[in-house]
């Protein structure tokens, strides 16, 4: 499918459908990434993000809250 065809198909979807599609796409990427293992760059990024999280634990917003805020 060409990029322009994909954009046209996506524009015909409603917001909720596009969000659902994005979540499914992201989940499929995550599964592939898990099966391939993490590279050195990704491992460094995880270490960095964990360190940032530990310095400000209160800054975390649970996914359920983020997801609920996206619904109309």
DRENZA-687269 format. One record per atom (N, C-alpha, C): residue number from 1; residue in one letter; x negated, y, z negated. Coordinates in nm, 4 decimals. Example, Ala and Ser with C-alpha at 12.3 -4.5 7.8 and 13.67 -1.06 7.14 Angstrom:
<nodes>
(1 "A" (-1.3190 -0.5690 -0.7800));
(1 "A" (-1.2300 -0.4500 -0.7800));
(1 "A" (-1.3200 -0.3300 -0.7800));
(2 "S" (-1.2850 -0.2250 -0.7080));
(2 "S" (-1.3670 -0.1060 -0.7140));
(2 "S" (-1.2900 0.0030 -0.7870));
</nodes>
This chain:
<nodes>
(1 "X" (-0.0861 -0.1179 0.0000));
(1 "X" (0.0000 0.0000 0.0000));
(1 "X" (-0.0906 0.1240 0.0000));
(2 "X" (-0.0620 0.2144 0.0905));
(2 "X" (-0.1395 0.3385 0.0973));
(2 "X" (-0.1055 0.4279 -0.0213));
(3 "X" (-0.1975 0.5160 -0.0551));
(3 "X" (-0.1805 0.6068 -0.1683));
(3 "X" (-0.0548 0.6927 -0.1524));
(4 "X" (-0.0297 0.7433 -0.0316));
(4 "X" (0.0881 0.8283 -0.0105));
(4 "X" (0.2167 0.7486 -0.0280));
(5 "X" (0.2166 0.6208 0.0153));
(5 "X" (0.3332 0.5351 -0.0040));
(5 "X" (0.3573 0.5093 -0.1517));
(6 "X" (0.2496 0.4869 -0.2240));
(6 "X" (0.2607 0.4632 -0.3678));
(6 "X" (0.3149 0.5869 -0.4384));
(7 "X" (0.2642 0.7039 -0.4041));
(7 "X" (0.3133 0.8279 -0.4644));
(7 "X" (0.4612 0.8493 -0.4356));
(8 "X" (0.5031 0.8192 -0.3146));
(8 "X" (0.6439 0.8327 -0.2782));
(8 "X" (0.7301 0.7361 -0.3591));
(9 "X" (0.6844 0.6130 -0.3717));
(9 "X" (0.7586 0.5132 -0.4494));
(9 "X" (0.7663 0.5542 -0.5963));
(10 "X" (0.6577 0.6043 -0.6507));
(10 "X" (0.6569 0.6464 -0.7910));
(10 "X" (0.7487 0.7656 -0.8149));
(11 "X" (0.7539 0.8559 -0.7199));
(11 "X" (0.8373 0.9752 -0.7382));
(11 "X" (0.9861 0.9414 -0.7374));
(12 "X" (1.0191 0.8238 -0.6840));
(12 "X" (1.1597 0.7843 -0.6833));
(12 "X" (1.2034 0.7234 -0.8167));
(13 "X" (1.1078 0.6949 -0.9042));
(13 "X" (1.1394 0.6382 -1.0349));
(13 "X" (1.1704 0.7486 -1.1346));
(14 "X" (1.2519 0.7162 -1.2332));
(14 "X" (1.2789 0.8095 -1.3417));
(14 "X" (1.1603 0.8152 -1.4373));
(15 "X" (1.1637 0.9117 -1.5265));
(15 "X" (1.0532 0.9301 -1.6211));
(15 "X" (1.0333 0.8058 -1.7066));
(16 "X" (1.1406 0.7522 -1.7622));
(16 "X" (1.1281 0.6342 -1.8478));
(16 "X" (1.0695 0.5158 -1.7712));
(17 "X" (1.1098 0.5002 -1.6461));
(17 "X" (1.0575 0.3906 -1.5644));
(17 "X" (0.9086 0.4094 -1.5371));
(18 "X" (0.8683 0.5328 -1.5109));
(18 "X" (0.7255 0.5597 -1.4862));
(18 "X" (0.6434 0.5371 -1.6115));
(19 "X" (0.6970 0.5768 -1.7271));
(19 "X" (0.6255 0.5536 -1.8534));
(19 "X" (0.6111 0.4039 -1.8765));
(20 "X" (0.7196 0.3295 -1.8559));
(20 "X" (0.7151 0.1840 -1.8736));
(20 "X" (0.6130 0.1216 -1.7792));
(21 "X" (0.6108 0.1679 -1.6550));
(21 "X" (0.5148 0.1181 -1.5574));
(21 "X" (0.3717 0.1509 -1.6006));
(22 "X" (0.3508 0.2714 -1.6501));
(22 "X" (0.2173 0.3117 -1.6954));
(22 "X" (0.1709 0.2244 -1.8114));
(23 "X" (0.2607 0.1963 -1.9041));
(23 "X" (0.2260 0.1107 -2.0185));
(23 "X" (0.1901 -0.0291 -1.9695));
(24 "X" (0.2690 -0.0836 -1.8775));
(24 "X" (0.2403 -0.2169 -1.8244));
(24 "X" (0.1080 -0.2190 -1.7481));
(25 "X" (0.0819 -0.1140 -1.6718));
(25 "X" (-0.0434 -0.1042 -1.5981));
(25 "X" (-0.1610 -0.0981 -1.6943));
(26 "X" (-0.1487 -0.0144 -1.7978));
(26 "X" (-0.2557 -0.0018 -1.8963));
(26 "X" (-0.2788 -0.1353 -1.9676));
(27 "X" (-0.1707 -0.2052 -2.0034));
(27 "X" (-0.1836 -0.3347 -2.0695));
(27 "X" (-0.2558 -0.4349 -1.9797));
(28 "X" (-0.2258 -0.4329 -1.8497));
(28 "X" (-0.2915 -0.5258 -1.7583));
(28 "X" (-0.4405 -0.4929 -1.7450));
(29 "X" (-0.4737 -0.3658 -1.7484));
(29 "X" (-0.6148 -0.3249 -1.7440));
(29 "X" (-0.6854 -0.3712 -1.8700));
(30 "X" (-0.6189 -0.3539 -1.9844));
(30 "X" (-0.6779 -0.3954 -2.1124));
(30 "X" (-0.7036 -0.5460 -2.1137));
(31 "X" (-0.6093 -0.6245 -2.0611));
(31 "X" (-0.6290 -0.7697 -2.0564));
(31 "X" (-0.7485 -0.8070 -1.9698));
(32 "X" (-0.7595 -0.7429 -1.8545));
(32 "X" (-0.8740 -0.7692 -1.7665));
(32 "X" (-1.0045 -0.7290 -1.8342));
(33 "X" (-1.0036 -0.6155 -1.9008));
(33 "X" (-1.1242 -0.5678 -1.9683));
(33 "X" (-1.1649 -0.6639 -2.0793));
(34 "X" (-1.0664 -0.7158 -2.1527));
(34 "X" (-1.0967 -0.8106 -2.2598));
(34 "X" (-1.1590 -0.9375 -2.2037));
(35 "X" (-1.1080 -0.9840 -2.0917));
(35 "X" (-1.1590 -1.1085 -2.0347));
(35 "X" (-1.2997 -1.0904 -1.9774));
(36 "X" (-1.3337 -0.9683 -1.9393));
(36 "X" (-1.4660 -0.9419 -1.8835));
(36 "X" (-1.5669 -0.9036 -1.9907));
(37 "X" (-1.5191 -0.8730 -2.1101));
(37 "X" (-1.6093 -0.8295 -2.2153));
(37 "X" (-1.6427 -0.6823 -2.1998));
(38 "X" (-1.6952 -0.6269 -2.3033));
(38 "X" (-1.7294 -0.4847 -2.3010));
(38 "X" (-1.8753 -0.4658 -2.2635));
(39 "X" (-1.8989 -0.3615 -2.1865));
(39 "X" (-2.0350 -0.3253 -2.1540));
(39 "X" (-2.0960 -0.2417 -2.2661));
(40 "X" (-2.2219 -0.2109 -2.2518));
(40 "X" (-2.2921 -0.1327 -2.3542));
(40 "X" (-2.2276 0.0047 -2.3732));
(41 "X" (-2.1887 0.0680 -2.2642));
(41 "X" (-2.1258 0.2000 -2.2719));
(41 "X" (-1.9942 0.1949 -2.3501));
(42 "X" (-1.9122 0.0959 -2.3225));
(42 "X" (-1.7855 0.0817 -2.3934));
(42 "X" (-1.8071 0.0521 -2.5409));
(43 "X" (-1.9059 -0.0315 -2.5706));
(43 "X" (-1.9358 -0.0623 -2.7105));
(43 "X" (-1.9795 0.0639 -2.7863));
(44 "X" (-2.0616 0.1466 -2.7235));
(44 "X" (-2.1035 0.2731 -2.7866));
(44 "X" (-1.9836 0.3637 -2.8105));
(45 "X" (-1.8920 0.3668 -2.7128));
(45 "X" (-1.7727 0.4508 -2.7264));
(45 "X" (-1.6861 0.4046 -2.8435));
(46 "X" (-1.6721 0.2748 -2.8603));
(46 "X" (-1.5939 0.2223 -2.9727));
(46 "X" (-1.6592 0.2592 -3.1052));
(47 "X" (-1.7902 0.2460 -3.1133));
(47 "X" (-1.8619 0.2835 -3.2356));
(47 "X" (-1.8395 0.4317 -3.2657));
(48 "X" (-1.8485 0.5159 -3.1642));
(48 "X" (-1.8274 0.6597 -3.1800));
(48 "X" (-1.6854 0.6898 -3.2272));
(49 "X" (-1.5880 0.6288 -3.1625));
(49 "X" (-1.4474 0.6548 -3.1989));
(49 "X" (-1.4153 0.6053 -3.3387));
(50 "X" (-1.4704 0.4921 -3.3777));
(50 "X" (-1.4487 0.4429 -3.5146));
(50 "X" (-1.5088 0.5396 -3.6161));
(51 "X" (-1.6271 0.5904 -3.5859));
(51 "X" (-1.6912 0.6862 -3.6765));
(51 "X" (-1.6082 0.8132 -3.6884));
(52 "X" (-1.5563 0.8622 -3.5762));
(52 "X" (-1.4705 0.9815 -3.5785));
(52 "X" (-1.3439 0.9554 -3.6591));
(53 "X" (-1.2878 0.8371 -3.6437));
(53 "X" (-1.1663 0.8017 -3.7176));
(53 "X" (-1.1934 0.7999 -3.8678));
(54 "X" (-1.3058 0.7451 -3.9070));
(54 "X" (-1.3377 0.7370 -4.0499));
(54 "X" (-1.3585 0.8741 -4.1125));
(55 "X" (-1.3999 0.9722 -4.0325));
(55 "X" (-1.4209 1.1064 -4.0879));
(55 "X" (-1.2907 1.1819 -4.1082));
(56 "X" (-1.1845 1.1445 -4.0346));
(56 "X" (-1.0553 1.2121 -4.0488));
(56 "X" (-0.9417 1.1129 -4.0268));
(57 "X" (-0.9224 1.0262 -4.1226));
(57 "X" (-0.8221 0.9205 -4.1124));
(57 "X" (-0.6814 0.9779 -4.0978));
(58 "X" (-0.6564 1.0950 -4.1559));
(58 "X" (-0.5229 1.1548 -4.1520));
(58 "X" (-0.4850 1.2066 -4.0135));
(59 "X" (-0.5796 1.2187 -3.9226));
(59 "X" (-0.5518 1.2707 -3.7881));
(59 "X" (-0.4861 1.1668 -3.6975));
(60 "X" (-0.4759 1.0447 -3.7441));
(60 "X" (-0.4201 0.9368 -3.6630));
(60 "X" (-0.2683 0.9495 -3.6529));
(61 "X" (-0.2187 0.9315 -3.5318));
(61 "X" (-0.0743 0.9296 -3.5086));
(61 "X" (-0.0404 0.7881 -3.4627));
(62 "X" (0.0468 0.7183 -3.5347));
(62 "X" (0.0811 0.5815 -3.4952));
(62 "X" (0.1441 0.5767 -3.3558));
(63 "X" (0.1152 0.4706 -3.2810));
(63 "X" (0.1682 0.4557 -3.1457));
(63 "X" (0.3203 0.4626 -3.1466));
(64 "X" (0.3839 0.4025 -3.2465));
(64 "X" (0.5303 0.4036 -3.2511));
(64 "X" (0.5840 0.5471 -3.2557));
(65 "X" (0.5135 0.6346 -3.3252));
(65 "X" (0.5547 0.7746 -3.3341));
(65 "X" (0.5344 0.8459 -3.1992));
(66 "X" (0.4234 0.8208 -3.1367));
(66 "X" (0.3958 0.8798 -3.0052));
(66 "X" (0.4996 0.8330 -2.9039));
(67 "X" (0.5250 0.7023 -2.9030));
(67 "X" (0.6217 0.6448 -2.8100));
(67 "X" (0.7606 0.7012 -2.8320));
(68 "X" (0.8008 0.7153 -2.9596));
(68 "X" (0.9327 0.7702 -2.9908));
(68 "X" (0.9446 0.9151 -2.9456));
(69 "X" (0.8360 0.9901 -2.9519));
(69 "X" (0.8396 1.1303 -2.9120));
(69 "X" (0.8556 1.1475 -2.7611));
(70 "X" (0.8244 1.0426 -2.6852));
(70 "X" (0.8347 1.0482 -2.5390));
(70 "X" (0.9764 1.0202 -2.4896));
(71 "X" (1.0569 0.9596 -2.5737));
(71 "X" (1.1941 0.9274 -2.5328));
(71 "X" (1.2820 1.0502 -2.5422));
(72 "X" (1.3704 1.0679 -2.4421));
(72 "X" (1.4583 1.1856 -2.4426));
(72 "X" (1.5636 1.1791 -2.5523));
</nodes>
